Amino acid sequence: MTREEIEEKVKLFLIEDLEIEEDKIKPEATLRDDIGIDSLDFVDIVVIVEKNFGFKIKPEEMAGVTTLSQFCDYIQSKVG
C-alpha cells in the first residue's frame, strides 16, 4: 500500500466515521489540538485501523505520535 493510499484512507475515515471537518485534515495537524481527537475517538480509530489496514494499534507504539503525518508514518511502518 502506498503512502498516498494510506493518507486517503485515513482522511476518509476521519471525515466519514469521526465527522472531522476536511479543512482540519493536514499532515502537520496535531491529532488532539488541531483535529480534536480525544480518548473516545481513539478507541474508534483502533477499530477502524484494524478493519482498514489489518493490524492492531499498540498504545505504547503510539506514545510519540502527535501529528497526522506521524500517524500515517506509523500505519505505513505496519503495512509496509
C-alpha positions as CSV (number, residue, x, y, z in Angstrom):
1,M,0.0,0.0,0.0
2,T,1.4,3.4,-1.0
3,R,1.7,6.4,1.3
4,E,-1.0,8.2,-0.8
5,E,-3.4,5.3,-0.3
6,I,-2.8,5.3,3.4
7,E,-3.4,9.1,3.6
8,E,-6.6,8.8,1.6
9,K,-8.0,6.0,3.8
10,V,-7.1,7.9,6.9
11,K,-8.7,11.1,5.6
12,L,-11.8,9.3,4.6
13,F,-12.4,7.6,8.0
14,L,-11.6,10.9,9.8
15,I,-14.3,12.6,7.7
16,E,-16.9,9.9,7.5
17,D,-16.5,8.0,10.8
18,L,-15.3,10.7,13.2
19,E,-17.0,13.6,11.4
20,I,-13.9,15.8,11.3
21,E,-14.0,18.8,9.0
22,E,-12.0,18.2,5.9
23,D,-10.2,21.6,6.2
24,K,-8.7,20.5,9.5
25,I,-7.0,17.4,8.0
26,K,-3.5,18.4,7.1
27,P,-0.2,16.4,7.5
28,E,1.1,18.8,10.2
29,A,-2.1,19.0,12.2
30,T,-1.9,17.6,15.7
31,L,-4.3,14.8,16.4
32,R,-5.5,16.2,19.7
33,D,-5.3,20.0,19.4
34,D,-5.9,20.7,15.7
35,I,-8.1,17.8,14.7
36,G,-9.8,17.4,18.1
37,I,-9.3,13.6,18.6
38,D,-10.0,12.6,22.2
39,S,-9.6,9.3,24.0
40,L,-13.1,8.1,23.0
41,D,-12.3,8.9,19.3
42,F,-9.0,6.9,19.7
43,V,-11.0,3.8,20.7
44,D,-12.9,4.2,17.4
45,I,-9.7,4.7,15.5
46,V,-8.2,1.5,16.9
47,V,-11.2,-0.4,15.5
48,I,-11.2,1.4,12.2
49,V,-7.5,0.9,11.6
50,E,-7.8,-2.8,12.3
51,K,-10.6,-3.1,9.8
52,N,-9.0,-1.0,7.1
53,F,-5.3,-1.9,7.5
54,G,-5.4,-5.3,9.2
55,F,-3.3,-4.7,12.3
56,K,-4.0,-3.7,15.9
57,I,-2.6,-0.4,17.2
58,K,-0.5,-0.9,20.3
59,P,-0.9,2.2,22.6
60,E,2.8,2.1,23.6
61,E,3.8,2.4,20.0
62,M,1.6,5.5,19.6
63,A,3.3,7.3,22.5
64,G,5.3,9.7,20.3
65,V,2.7,10.1,17.6
66,T,1.2,13.6,17.8
67,T,0.6,14.7,14.2
68,L,-1.4,13.3,11.3
69,S,1.8,12.8,9.3
70,Q,3.3,10.7,12.2
71,F,0.1,8.7,12.4
72,C,0.4,7.9,8.7
73,D,4.1,7.0,9.2
74,Y,3.1,4.6,11.9
75,I,0.5,2.9,9.7
76,Q,2.9,2.7,6.8
77,S,5.5,1.1,9.1
78,K,3.0,-1.6,9.9
79,V,1.6,-2.3,6.5
80,G,4.8,-1.9,4.6
